[in-house]
Amino acid sequence: MKIGFDNDKYLKMQSEHIKERIAKFDNKLYLEFGGKLFDDYHASRVLPGFKPDSKLQAIRFVVIMELLMIRKY
């Protein structure tokens, strides 16, 4: 099966966008997600390469990075 969706690129782009939104609004964040936040098997069926928990992974990455930044200071 041909992979039509670059999951790693999606995670990188979403994580960067989330960090930009946090910085733009004085370290506050409001997010809306279309579809399911996790176990999104419909998206993984229609987008070969999309992993069912991709949205959750993007948020998890940002939270981990923020925690590391807090510990650094």
C-alpha positions as protocol buffer text, in pm:
chain_id: "A"
residue {
  index: 1
  type: MET
  ca { x: 0 y: 0 z: 0 }
}
residue {
  index: 2
  type: LYS
  ca { x: 130 y: 344 z: -88 }
}
residue {
  index: 3
  type: ILE
  ca { x: 168 y: 576 z: 209 }
}
residue {
  index: 4
  type: GLY
  ca { x: -3 y: 905 z: 127 }
}
residue {
  index: 5
  type: PHE
  ca { x: 25 y: 1074 z: 465 }
}
residue {
  index: 6
  type: ASP
  ca { x: 350 y: 1163 z: 639 }
}
residue {
  index: 7
  type: ASN
  ca { x: 264 y: 1111 z: 1007 }
}
residue {
  index: 8
  type: ASP
  ca { x: 600 y: 1241 z: 1133 }
}
residue {
  index: 9
  type: LYS
  ca { x: 564 y: 1561 z: 931 }
}
residue {
  index: 10
  type: TYR
  ca { x: 208 y: 1602 z: 1065 }
}
residue {
  index: 11
  type: LEU
  ca { x: 326 y: 1565 z: 1425 }
}
residue {
  index: 12
  type: LYS
  ca { x: 609 y: 1813 z: 1373 }
}
residue {
  index: 13
  type: MET
  ca { x: 386 y: 2073 z: 1207 }
}
residue {
  index: 14
  type: GLN
  ca { x: 105 y: 2038 z: 1460 }
}
residue {
  index: 15
  type: SER
  ca { x: 343 y: 2055 z: 1756 }
}
residue {
  index: 16
  type: GLU
  ca { x: 508 y: 2368 z: 1618 }
}
residue {
  index: 17
  type: HIS
  ca { x: 171 y: 2531 z: 1558 }
}
residue {
  index: 18
  type: ILE
  ca { x: 55 y: 2449 z: 1911 }
}
residue {
  index: 19
  type: LYS
  ca { x: 372 y: 2604 z: 2056 }
}
residue {
  index: 20
  type: GLU
  ca { x: 319 y: 2917 z: 1845 }
}
residue {
  index: 21
  type: ARG
  ca { x: -39 y: 2949 z: 1974 }
}
residue {
  index: 22
  type: ILE
  ca { x: 79 y: 2913 z: 2334 }
}
residue {
  index: 23
  type: ALA
  ca { x: 337 y: 3190 z: 2286 }
}
residue {
  index: 24
  type: LYS
  ca { x: 88 y: 3415 z: 2107 }
}
residue {
  index: 25
  type: PHE
  ca { x: -167 y: 3407 z: 2389 }
}
residue {
  index: 26
  type: ASP
  ca { x: 50 y: 3460 z: 2697 }
}
residue {
  index: 27
  type: ASN
  ca { x: 106 y: 3091 z: 2773 }
}
residue {
  index: 28
  type: LYS
  ca { x: -266 y: 3009 z: 2749 }
}
residue {
  index: 29
  type: LEU
  ca { x: -402 y: 2759 z: 2506 }
}
residue {
  index: 30
  type: TYR
  ca { x: -742 y: 2674 z: 2366 }
}
residue {
  index: 31
  type: LEU
  ca { x: -758 y: 2397 z: 2108 }
}
residue {
  index: 32
  type: GLU
  ca { x: -1038 y: 2240 z: 1910 }
}
residue {
  index: 33
  type: PHE
  ca { x: -993 y: 1913 z: 1731 }
}
residue {
  index: 34
  type: GLY
  ca { x: -1208 y: 1779 z: 1454 }
}
residue {
  index: 35
  type: GLY
  ca { x: -1286 y: 1411 z: 1473 }
}
residue {
  index: 36
  type: LYS
  ca { x: -1163 y: 1191 z: 1752 }
}
residue {
  index: 37
  type: LEU
  ca { x: -870 y: 1290 z: 1969 }
}
residue {
  index: 38
  type: PHE
  ca { x: -749 y: 931 z: 1991 }
}
residue {
  index: 39
  type: ASP
  ca { x: -840 y: 602 z: 1825 }
}
residue {
  index: 40
  type: ASP
  ca { x: -931 y: 783 z: 1502 }
}
residue {
  index: 41
  type: TYR
  ca { x: -954 y: 474 z: 1285 }
}
residue {
  index: 42
  type: HIS
  ca { x: -1164 y: 650 z: 1023 }
}
residue {
  index: 43
  type: ALA
  ca { x: -883 y: 898 z: 952 }
}
residue {
  index: 44
  type: SER
  ca { x: -628 y: 616 z: 943 }
}
residue {
  index: 45
  type: ARG
  ca { x: -842 y: 434 z: 684 }
}
residue {
  index: 46
  type: VAL
  ca { x: -885 y: 733 z: 453 }
}
residue {
  index: 47
  type: LEU
  ca { x: -532 y: 871 z: 502 }
}
residue {
  index: 48
  type: PRO
  ca { x: -285 y: 582 z: 460 }
}
residue {
  index: 49
  type: GLY
  ca { x: 0 y: 656 z: 699 }
}
residue {
  index: 50
  type: PHE
  ca { x: -210 y: 845 z: 955 }
}
residue {
  index: 51
  type: LYS
  ca { x: -182 y: 679 z: 1294 }
}
residue {
  index: 52
  type: PRO
  ca { x: -502 y: 659 z: 1502 }
}
residue {
  index: 53
  type: ASP
  ca { x: -345 y: 844 z: 1796 }
}
residue {
  index: 54
  type: SER
  ca { x: -162 y: 1117 z: 1599 }
}
residue {
  index: 55
  type: LYS
  ca { x: -357 y: 1407 z: 1751 }
}
residue {
  index: 56
  type: LEU
  ca { x: -288 y: 1285 z: 2103 }
}
residue {
  index: 57
  type: GLN
  ca { x: 82 y: 1238 z: 2019 }
}
residue {
  index: 58
  type: ALA
  ca { x: 109 y: 1600 z: 1902 }
}
residue {
  index: 59
  type: ILE
  ca { x: -36 y: 1726 z: 2230 }
}
residue {
  index: 60
  type: ARG
  ca { x: 180 y: 1487 z: 2432 }
}
residue {
  index: 61
  type: PHE
  ca { x: 494 y: 1615 z: 2258 }
}
residue {
  index: 62
  type: VAL
  ca { x: 410 y: 1978 z: 2339 }
}
residue {
  index: 63
  type: VAL
  ca { x: 330 y: 1898 z: 2702 }
}
residue {
  index: 64
  type: ILE
  ca { x: 658 y: 1710 z: 2744 }
}
residue {
  index: 65
  type: MET
  ca { x: 854 y: 1996 z: 2585 }
}
residue {
  index: 66
  type: GLU
  ca { x: 685 y: 2250 z: 2813 }
}
residue {
  index: 67
  type: LEU
  ca { x: 763 y: 2041 z: 3119 }
}
residue {
  index: 68
  type: LEU
  ca { x: 1126 y: 2020 z: 3014 }
}
residue {
  index: 69
  type: MET
  ca { x: 1137 y: 2398 z: 2969 }
}
residue {
  index: 70
  type: ILE
  ca { x: 993 y: 2449 z: 3318 }
}
residue {
  index: 71
  type: ARG
  ca { x: 1251 y: 2216 z: 3471 }
}
residue {
  index: 72
  type: LYS
  ca { x: 1529 y: 2392 z: 3282 }
}
residue {
  index: 73
  type: TYR
  ca { x: 1455 y: 2725 z: 3453 }
}
